[in-house]
Amino acid sequence: MALYIPKDYTPKLAPETMEQAITYLKEIFPEILAKDLRLRRVTAPLFVLSGTGINDDLNGTERAVSFPIKDMGDRRAEVVHSLAKWKRMKLASYKIAPGYGLYTDMNAIRADEELDNIHSLYVDQWDWERTMRPEERTLDYLKDTVRRIYDGMREVEEEVYELFPHITPCLPDEITFLQSEELLAMYPKLTPKERENEAARRFGAVFIIGIGHPLSNGEKHDGRAPDYDDWSTPTEGGCHGLNGDIIIWNDVLDSALELSSMGIRVDADTLRRQLAMTGEESRAEMEFHRSLLSGGLPASIGGGIGQSRLCMFYLRCAHIGEVQVSMWPEEQIAECARHGIYLK
């Protein structure tokens, strides 16, 4: 999205109170998430070795920030994009039982982001992963997990209201599930982002299922790499995919806001199928992929929840730069300041 300036914007909190509120939110949300999904906290890497297949490609095109390691013969490392594959490997090495999992504070750099109200070079997420049984690879299991996360989001919104009664809750009681194919049928003349906007405006909170698989019009709702989320398994009504995004309506920005991307992860058969569909069969020789194909990794579900995006939503901020420190074009900083939006 292009930079959006809300009309007559005024921050809900003074700068000092804002810092206290951010600290509080970053303490209570992971506690609630961990309780609802039975997760334990682990320490996350900032970078991983290049060429191992452990880093995530997101939609398959983003470049990772990389550097040579002097004491390792100049082998290159790259700053993580997210930790979907790394977390799954940790589930295996820690032998975490089905129904339990882990989460971590993930810090990343995404140099290819287009900087605006909700996109930053710096990405902070609660990255989580949960072991599951192979027979639980179903839409019902996915939806149950989404509801648990969404209920936690609503619980934290009520906590914010208790502290700051002038910030009233706005999330609906229930999240609405929509297949990406269903969304296309509802708004056939709109782009994917426009469809998300209309759905979020109408329902308040939606989970869009099946992101990454080609739709009936030959296009994808959005890109997904082929080797972490399962976006190709056939489901009800001729649709595909066991993954999706949690998207809510943001009144401040008058637009949809994605808070989480998540999904049931690929098994060996799904990985082979998705690598073939995307012409990426050569990835099967990488460390992560070999381990998965040989049965060395457990079935799992996982995702990332944007820390700064949640904070800006809960505190009704107009720009993600109000709740995190990053870098912005000088003209964007100046334009925001002219309208009372001060970036850190």
C-alpha positions in Angstrom: 0.0 0.0 0.0 1.1 3.6 -0.5 1.6 5.8 2.5 -1.8 6.6 4.0 -2.4 9.7 6.2 -5.6 9.4 8.3 -7.6 12.6 8.5 -7.2 14.5 11.8 -5.0 11.8 13.3 -4.0 12.1 17.0 -2.0 9.5 18.8 -4.0 7.8 21.6 -1.0 7.7 24.0 1.8 10.1 25.0 5.3 8.9 23.9 6.2 7.7 27.5 3.0 5.9 28.0 3.3 4.4 24.5 6.6 2.8 25.4 5.1 1.3 28.6 2.1 0.0 26.6 4.3 -1.7 24.0 6.4 -3.4 26.8 3.2 -4.6 28.4 1.7 -6.0 25.2 5.0 -7.8 24.4 4.8 -9.5 27.8 1.2 -10.6 28.0 0.5 -11.6 24.4 3.1 -14.4 24.2 2.0 -15.6 27.7 -1.6 -16.0 26.4 -0.4 -17.6 23.1 1.8 -20.1 25.0 -1.0 -21.1 27.3 -3.6 -21.5 24.6 -1.4 -23.5 22.3 0.8 -25.3 24.9 4.0 -23.7 23.7 7.3 -23.1 25.5 9.7 -20.3 24.7 13.1 -21.0 22.9 15.9 -18.7 21.7 15.9 -18.0 18.0 18.8 -17.5 15.6 19.3 -14.1 13.9 21.0 -15.8 10.9 21.5 -19.2 9.4 23.9 -20.7 6.8 23.1 -20.1 3.2 22.4 -23.0 0.9 20.9 -25.3 3.6 17.2 -24.5 2.8 16.6 -23.6 6.4 15.8 -19.9 5.7 12.3 -19.1 4.4 11.7 -17.7 0.9 8.3 -16.3 1.9 6.7 -15.8 -1.5 9.8 -17.1 -3.2 11.4 -13.9 -4.5 12.8 -11.9 -1.5 16.5 -11.6 -1.2 18.1 -12.4 2.1 20.7 -10.1 3.6 23.9 -12.1 3.7 27.5 -11.9 4.8 30.7 -14.1 4.8 31.9 -15.7 8.0 35.7 -15.2 8.3 36.4 -18.1 10.7 34.3 -20.6 8.6 36.3 -20.2 5.3 34.0 -17.3 4.2 30.9 -19.5 4.2 28.0 -17.2 3.8 25.3 -16.7 6.4 22.0 -14.9 5.8 19.7 -13.0 8.1 16.4 -14.9 8.6 13.2 -14.0 6.9 11.2 -16.1 9.3 11.7 -19.4 11.1 9.2 -21.9 9.7 11.7 -24.5 8.8 14.1 -23.9 11.7 11.3 -24.3 14.2 10.2 -27.6 12.7 13.8 -28.9 13.0 13.7 -27.9 16.7 10.5 -29.8 17.3 12.4 -32.9 16.1 15.6 -32.2 18.0 13.7 -31.5 21.3 11.3 -34.4 20.7 8.3 -32.3 21.4 5.1 -34.5 21.7 2.0 -33.9 19.6 -0.2 -31.2 21.0 2.8 -29.2 22.3 5.2 -26.8 20.7 7.5 -23.8 20.9 7.6 -20.1 20.2 10.3 -17.6 19.9 10.9 -13.8 19.5 12.0 -13.6 15.8 13.8 -10.6 14.6 14.4 -10.3 10.8 15.5 -8.0 8.1 13.5 -7.9 4.8 15.4 -5.6 2.5 12.9 -5.9 -0.3 9.9 -4.6 1.6 8.1 -1.5 0.2 8.1 0.8 3.1 4.7 2.2 4.1 2.3 2.3 7.1 2.6 -1.4 7.8 5.8 -2.6 6.1 9.2 -2.1 7.6 12.8 -3.3 6.9 12.7 -4.7 10.5 10.3 -7.5 11.2 9.5 -8.7 14.7 7.3 -11.8 15.1 6.2 -14.3 17.6 7.1 -17.3 15.5 5.5 -20.5 16.8 5.4 -24.2 15.8 3.4 -27.1 17.2 3.8 -30.8 16.7 0.7 -32.6 15.5 -0.4 -36.1 14.5 -0.4 -36.9 10.7 -4.1 -37.6 10.9 -4.8 -34.1 12.2 -3.8 -32.6 8.8 -7.3 -31.3 8.2 -9.2 -28.0 7.7 -11.0 -28.6 11.1 -7.7 -28.8 12.9 -6.4 -25.6 11.1 -9.6 -23.7 12.0 -9.5 -24.8 15.6 -6.0 -23.5 15.9 -6.9 -20.2 14.3 -9.8 -19.8 16.7 -7.5 -20.3 19.7 -5.1 -17.6 18.4 -7.9 -15.2 17.6 -9.5 -15.6 21.0 -6.1 -14.7 22.5 -6.0 -11.6 20.4 -9.5 -10.6 21.7 -8.4 -11.3 25.3 -5.4 -8.9 24.9 -7.7 -6.3 23.3 -9.8 -6.4 26.5 -6.7 -6.0 28.6 -5.8 -2.8 26.6 -9.3 -1.5 27.3 -8.8 -2.1 31.0 -5.7 0.0 31.0 -6.8 2.7 28.5 -10.6 3.0 28.5 -10.5 5.5 25.7 -9.2 2.7 23.4 -12.4 0.6 23.0 -12.4 -3.0 21.6 -13.5 -3.4 18.0 -12.7 -7.0 17.1 -15.8 -9.1 16.4 -16.7 -12.1 18.6 -15.9 -14.6 15.9 -13.4 -14.8 13.0 -14.9 -15.6 9.6 -13.3 -18.4 7.5 -13.2 -17.8 3.7 -11.5 -19.9 1.0 -9.4 -17.8 -1.3 -11.5 -19.3 -4.2 -14.7 -18.3 -2.4 -13.3 -14.8 -2.0 -12.6 -14.6 -5.7 -16.3 -15.6 -6.4 -17.5 -12.9 -4.1 -15.4 -10.2 -5.7 -14.4 -11.4 -9.2 -13.5 -8.0 -10.5 -11.2 -7.0 -7.7 -7.5 -7.6 -7.1 -6.5 -9.9 -4.2 -5.7 -7.0 -1.9 -9.0 -5.3 -2.8 -10.8 -8.6 -2.0 -9.1 -8.7 1.4 -10.2 -5.1 2.0 -13.8 -5.8 1.2 -13.9 -9.0 3.3 -12.2 -7.4 6.3 -14.5 -4.4 6.1 -17.6 -6.6 5.9 -16.7 -9.2 8.6 -14.2 -7.4 10.8 -11.9 -10.4 11.1 -11.3 -13.1 8.5 -9.0 -16.1 7.9 -8.4 -16.5 4.2 -7.6 -20.2 3.4 -5.5 -21.6 0.6 -2.9 -18.9 -0.2 -0.4 -20.0 -2.8 -2.4 -22.4 -5.0 -3.6 -21.1 -8.4 -7.2 -20.0 -8.4 -9.8 -20.7 -11.0 -8.8 -17.6 -12.9 -5.2 -18.9 -13.2 -3.8 -16.5 -10.6 -2.7 -16.9 -7.0 -4.3 -15.0 -4.2 -0.7 -14.4 -3.0 2.6 -16.1 -3.3 3.9 -18.8 -0.9 7.2 -20.7 -1.1 6.7 -24.4 -1.9 8.4 -25.9 1.1 6.8 -24.9 4.3 3.0 -24.3 4.2 0.7 -26.9 2.6 -1.2 -24.8 0.0 -2.0 -27.6 -2.5 -3.9 -30.4 -0.6 -7.5 -30.7 -2.0 -10.2 -29.6 0.5 -13.9 -29.1 0.5 -15.7 -27.6 -2.5 -12.9 -28.2 -4.9 -10.6 -25.8 -3.0 -7.0 -26.3 -2.0 -4.7 -25.6 0.9 -4.3 -26.0 4.7 -2.8 -22.6 5.3 -3.9 -19.0 5.4 -3.7 -15.5 6.8 -5.5 -13.8 9.8 -6.7 -10.4 8.6 -8.6 -7.8 10.5 -10.2 -4.5 9.6 -8.2 -1.4 10.7 -10.3 1.7 11.2 -7.3 4.0 11.6 -5.9 3.1 8.2 -9.3 2.4 6.6 -7.9 -0.9 5.3 -7.3 -4.6 6.0 -4.4 -5.5 8.2 -2.7 -8.9 8.1 -1.6 -10.0 11.5 -0.6 -13.6 11.0 0.4 -16.0 8.2 0.2 -19.6 9.3 -0.6 -23.1 8.2 -0.2 -26.9 8.4 3.2 -27.7 7.1 4.0 -29.8 4.1 4.5 -33.6 4.5 6.8 -35.5 2.2 4.2 -36.1 -0.5 3.0 -32.4 -0.4 6.6 -31.2 -0.6 7.3 -33.2 -3.7 4.1 -32.0 -5.3 4.7 -28.4 -4.5 8.3 -28.5 -5.6 7.1 -30.0 -8.9 4.4 -27.4 -9.3 6.8 -24.5 -8.9 9.7 -26.1 -10.8 11.9 -26.2 -7.7 12.7 -29.9 -7.6 16.4 -29.1 -7.0 15.6 -27.9 -3.5 15.0 -31.6 -2.5 18.8 -31.9 -2.2 19.0 -29.3 0.5 19.5 -30.2 4.2 16.0 -29.3 5.4 14.3 -31.0 2.5 16.3 -34.2 2.7 15.4 -34.5 6.4 11.7 -34.0 5.7 11.6 -36.4 2.8 13.4 -39.1 4.8 10.9 -38.9 7.7 13.2 -37.0 10.0 10.7 -34.2 10.9 7.4 -34.4 12.7 4.1 -33.2 11.3 3.5 -29.7 12.5 1.5 -26.5 12.2 2.9 -23.1 12.8 3.1 -19.4 11.8 4.2 -16.0 12.7 2.3 -13.2 14.4 3.5 -9.7 13.8 4.5 -8.0 17.1 4.7 -4.4 15.9 1.5 -4.8 13.8 -0.4 -6.1 16.8 0.9 -3.2 18.9 0.0 -0.6 16.3 -3.5 -2.1 16.0 -4.1 -2.4 19.7 -2.8 1.2 20.4 -4.6 2.6 17.2 -1.4 3.9 15.6 -1.3 5.1 12.0 2.3 3.9 11.2 4.3 0.9 12.3 7.2 3.3 12.9 5.3 4.6 15.9 5.9 1.3 17.7 9.3 0.1 16.4 12.7 1.6 15.4 13.6 1.1 11.8 14.7 3.2 8.8 12.3 5.2 6.5 12.8 7.5 3.5 13.3 11.1 4.6 10.3 12.3 2.6 8.1 9.7 4.4 9.4 10.8 7.8 8.7 14.5 6.9 5.2 13.7 5.5 4.2 11.8 8.6 5.5 14.5 10.9 3.4 17.1 9.1 0.4 15.2 10.1 1.3 14.4 13.7 2.7 10.9 13.1 6.2 10.7 14.6 8.3 7.8 13.6 10.9 6.4 15.9 
